[in-house]
């Protein structure tokens, strides 16, 4: 349950499927905003509590969010929430080494499918082995 508490007096550990056990270092992100007057809650607080309430046991996110996990682990300890395992996957990049993201105009898988691209073509475009 979510009972609240004091900062832990022992190191907090979390496990990533690829990187293994990690010692939480929430200070690497500096001061993190958890709520503001105009926004009821932050990404950090929302995903941490939501994962707990849904009984999530494996959190899968991109490696670009790995640092945020340090803060999420601290929030879990402070709120006495369940601790899942994480899998931070590599990011898909374009030919310029930039992360593919819809907000930057990258085509979605649905758009590629609709354009007639085969799974093998999508894999080739991403520099991956074909299925």
Secondary structure by P-SEA (a helix, b strand, c coil): ccccccccccbbbbbbccccccccccccccccccccccccccaaaaaaaaaaaacccbbbbccccccaaaaaaaaaaaabbbbbbbbbbbbbbcccccccccccccccaaaaaaacccaaaaaaaaccccc
